[in-house]
Amino acid sequence: MGKTVITGSLNVGQPGLSTYNTATVGVVGDGFMASGLTIQNTAGPDAHQAVAFRSDSDLSVIQNCEFIGNQDTLYAHSLRQFYKSCTIQGNVDFIFGNSASIFQDCNILVRPRQLKPEKGENNAITAHGRTDPAQSTGFVFQNCLINGTEEYMSLYYSKPKVHKNFLGRPWKEYSRTVFIHCNLEALVSAPGWMPWSGDFALKTLYYGEFENSGVGAKSSERVGWSSQIPAQHVFSYSVENFIQGDEWIPSSRSADEPPKMLDRKTKIVKLD
């Protein structure tokens, strides 16, 4: 990360470009794997939608990669995806799409937004786009850090009341996102989640949290349409159950060692 950088600056402000087609890197082949890369979109905080990485790759594994953008940094568009030990930076809806994706041991960092960020903003980290309750899609964050970049946190602490950050908002009617055993730092606003428009999707989404820590993890002031996940349901969001990862996430161990796909006590994939 930081040494090998793939960069672009396409954005929806350019004629004929949709959000989908702004991606610096777009992947469609199944079984895509990446490690040790930085992928960025440098369109700027005033350029609106500008994707750094877009994936439609089923059974994809992305490890030790960094994604940098502003609005719509990472477009986890569809199918099953696994992100391990990655860093994702952005501000508006910067992890979005309708995939079944697990983000494990990742750093999720808010960057300054707008040309005059000191004025304040409302940022949503995620915008999941599930359109039907029968779809097995959703975003699962396990053991992740939710924080801001150093530049953003200096802005935040200078005037905390105007810099508001939320775990997600419902892009589509059945949006589903959960945070499990994550460290939610001070920048996460007390309500936790924000609406998209009026009461759209508030009765059909599922936004859940389980045993998170940090100043931003207090559940007492969370919006009434989010949930604290019952302990007996947490395993539904494991790598094994949610994306069937024990069947396809490879181990990096040598060929003469037995594969270790999943630690069944903690339900966390081990990639050495």
N, C-alpha and C positions, 0 to 999 in steps of 0.2 A: 504494500500500500504506500502510495506517495512516490514511489520510484518508477513504476510503470503506470503511466497515466493515459487514458483514452479520453479525448476531449472533443466537445462540439458545442454549438450555440444555437441550434434550431429552436424556434418557439412559435406559438400560434399567431403571433403578430405578423409573421411573414406570410405573404399571399399563398393560399392553397394548402396550408399545412394544418392538419388536425393534430390534436394532442398525441394520438397514437404514433404519428409519423415524425414527431419531434425528437424521438429517442436517439441519443448518441450511440447507444448499442441496443439493438433489438434482436431477440432470440426466438426462433420458432421450432427448432429441432428438439425432439425429445432427448432426455438424458444429458442435457448441457451441464458442464461443470466449469467452474472458474475459481481461481485462488490467487491471492497476492496481486490484486489490481486496484487501481483507482479509476472510476468512470465518472465523468462529470459533465454537467451542462452549465456553461458560463453565461447564459442569456441574461442573467441579472435579476434582481428582485422586482423590477417593474415590468418584466416581460410576460407575466402571467404563466400559462402552462408551458413548461419546458422540461421534458423528461431526460434524465441521464440514462436510466436502464429500464428496458421493457422486456418482460419475459412471458412467452406463451409456451414455454418448454415444460412438458410433463416430466416428472422425476428429475428435476434439476437440483443441483447442489452447488451453492455458492459459499465459499469459505474464505475468511480473511480478506474480504474485499471492502472497498470504500466507495460510497455513492454520494456525490455532492451536487446539490442543485438548490433551487428555491421552492417554487410551487411545482408539485407533481414530480419529485425527484425519482422515485422508484415506482414503476408501473408494474405491479405483480398482477398481470392481466388475467391469467386463467391457469387452470390445472394445478398440479401439486409441486410445491417449491419449498426448499429447505435452505435457510440462511444461517450460517454458523460463524460467530465471532466476527461479524461485519460492523462497519460504521456507516450510518445513514444520516446525512445532514440535509435540512431543508426547513421550510416554514409552513406553507399552506398545503394541507392534504398531501404531505410529501411521501406517504406510503399509501398507495391506493390501487384499486383493481378488484377483480372478482375471482381471485385464485384461492386455493387452500394452501396457505403459506404458514410455516413456522419460522419464527425468528428466535434463535437461541444464543444466549451470551453475546448479544449485540449492543452497541452503543447507539442510541437514537438521540440525535442532537439537533436542537432548534438553532437556526441561524437568524441574524437580523433580517428584517423584512422591510420593503419599501425604500425609497430614496432618503427618507427622513425617519428612520426607525425609532428615534427618540419620542415620536408622537404616540407610539403605542399601537397595539394590534390585537386581534383575536386569531390565534393559530390553532388549527386542528392537525394533530400528528398523522392520523389515519382517516381514510374515507373508503370504507369497504363497500363494494358494489353488488352484493348478492341480490338478485332480482326475484327469486322464488324460494319458498321455504324448503322445497325438496332438494335444493342444491347443497352439496356437502362442502361448501366453500366457507372461508373465514380467515381472519388473521389471528395467529396465536403468538404471543410474546412470552418467552420463558427466560427468566433470569437475565433480563435486559436492564440496562441503565437508561433512564429517560432524563435528559439534562439539556443544557444549552452549551453552545460553544463559548469559549472564554469571552469573545467579543459580545455575544448576546447576553451573557450573564452580567457583564458590567452594565449594560443597558437596563437589564431587569432590576438589578439591585438599586439603581439610581432612582427608579420610580416604579415599584412593583405593581401598583394598582392599575397602571395603563397597559402592562404587558401580560396578556392572558393567554394561557396555553391549555389545550384540552387533549385528552387521549384520542378522541375521534369524533366524527360526525357522520350521519348516515347519508351517503351518496345515493344509495338505492334503498328500496323499501324494506328489505330483509337483511340489511347490513349486520355483520357479525364480527366482533373483535373482542379478544380477551387478553388480560395481562395477568400472568401467574408468576409469583416469586420475583417480581421486578422491583428495582429501586427507583422510586418516583421522587425526583428532587423537588425543590421548593417552587420551581417555575410552573408546576402542574396546578392549575386553579382548583379550588375546593370543590366545585360542582363536578369536576372530572371529565364530563362529556358535554358537547354543545349540539344544539339542534341544527338542522340544515336550513329549513325554512318553515316557520310556524311549527305545527305538530306533525309534519310529514315524517312517517316511518317510526314515530316514537312508540307506537303500540305493537309494531311488528319486528323491530330490530332485537338483537341480543348483544348487549355490552356487559362484560363481566370482569370481575377482579377476584383474585384469590391470594391471600397472604403476601401482599406487596409490602414494601418497607419504604422509609423515607418520609420527609416532611409532606410531600405531595400525595401520600397514600392514605391519608385519613378518610375514612368512609362516612363519617357522621354528616357531612354536608353534600354528599353526592346527589345528583339528580335522581328523582324517583323512578325514572325509566331505565336506570342501569341496575345491575345485580351484583351481589356478592355470591360467587359461585359456591354451591354446596360442596362440601368435601367429597361426597360420594360421586360427584359428577366431574371432578377435575381430570380423571384419567381419560375422559372422552377427548380431551385436548392434548393428549400425549402424542409424541412422534409416531408411536406404534398405531394408535387408533385413528388419529385425525388424518394423517397422510400415508398410512401403511408403510412408514419409513423403515421398519425392521426388514422389509422385503426387498428394498432397493437402494437404501443409502449405503454406499460402500465403506468398508473399513480400510484404513491406510496401513494396516499391519502387514507384515511380510507374508508371503504365500504359504509358508509352512506353519503359520499360526492359525488357529481356528478363528473364524470371523467373530467379532464382538460388535454386533449391530446395536444392541440396546441394553443398557443397564436396567434390569427389570425392577430393581428396588426404587430407583429414582425416576425411571421412565425418561431418561435423557440419553440421547445418542452420544457415544464417545468417539470423536475423531481425533486421533493422536497427532 
